[in-house]
Amino acid sequence: VEEEDGVVYEVLLPLYGHCASARCLHFTLAKWFKESGFQQAGFEESVWTRPAGGSYGSDIIVSTHINDMLCVCSSIEDLQLFKQDFLASFDCTDNGEVKDYLCCEIIRDWKKGTITIRQQGYIQHVLAACWMSYCSPVKTPLTPGIKLSKRDSPDIVDPALQCRFRSILGFTGFLVQMKWPDLAFAYAALSAFLACPGQKHFS
């Protein structure tokens, strides 16, 4: 659509940038999955399963994260049929065999029958964003025996320090959730000082 001078457009159905967009998309997908014979996998509302039967001869498992999806099926034919049905209802793309998902690189060795998940690229991005590309590795996430306290927090918060502290913890939280549970203790301990971090918490 060509833009007109002096005209301001109103976005009626935003997908990005609106706090309710992801939830709206979730409800839309949930309705479609239920109508197609899928069920939620236990308490996990973002994973859907459909047993073999009807138009599909094999079980199908679908994992959704906002507008990213992973589809698993033992039959290529049934998987292709499912994707055709889904693409007929939604305007999206099929990227084929998964190579990366949610900042995780997925490596499959078909001969050995193995799947390896790594986050090397994301970690390098995090280190660069936090100005730590040339930092020295350590054996433990926190200094052994260190005791963090509110007494280490300043009376007046440094906005720049707090912003950077929050960014680092945000990156770390994503790593903890994906495949680095060994960072969980340090992440939890430092998260207690998000409101008022001091230099000791930061370092």
C-alpha positions, 0 to 999 in steps of 0.5 A: 500500500502506498503511503499518503502524505498527511495520513496517519495509519492505525494498526488494528491487529498488531503482532509485534510490539504489543503486550497482548499479541503473543497471548492473542496468537496463542488463543488463535492457535489453540482454537485451531489445534483443538478443532483439528483433534489436538490436545495439550500435553499435560500442564504444558500449554504450548505443546500439542499432541494428536494421536494417529487416526483420521487423516493422519496415520501417525502421532503428531507432536507440535511445540509452539513458542509465539510464532515459532513451531516445531513439528515431530512425526514418525511419518514424512507423509503425515508430517507433510500433510499436517503442514499443508493443512496448517499452511492453508489456515495460516500465513506462514512459512515452512523452513524445513528441517530444524537447524536452530530454534530459540537461539539454540543450534540443533545438530543431527547426526543421522548415521549415529542417531544423535541430536546435539543442542548448543548455544555457542552463537547466542553465548558469543552474542551475549558476551559481545552485548555485555562487553565481555568478549575477552573475559577469562573463563572461571570454574564457578558462576559465583565466587566460592563463599561470597555473601551478597547483601543489601548492604552492598546496594547504594543509597541512590541507584545508578540508572546505567549500572541497573540497566546493564545489570538487568540486561545481563541477568535477562540474558542469563535467565534465558540460558538457565531455561534452555540448557544451562541449569548450572547457572541457576543458583547464581542467577537466583542469587543476583536476581534479588538485587535487580531493584538496587544493584551495587558494584559488588553485585555487578562484578 
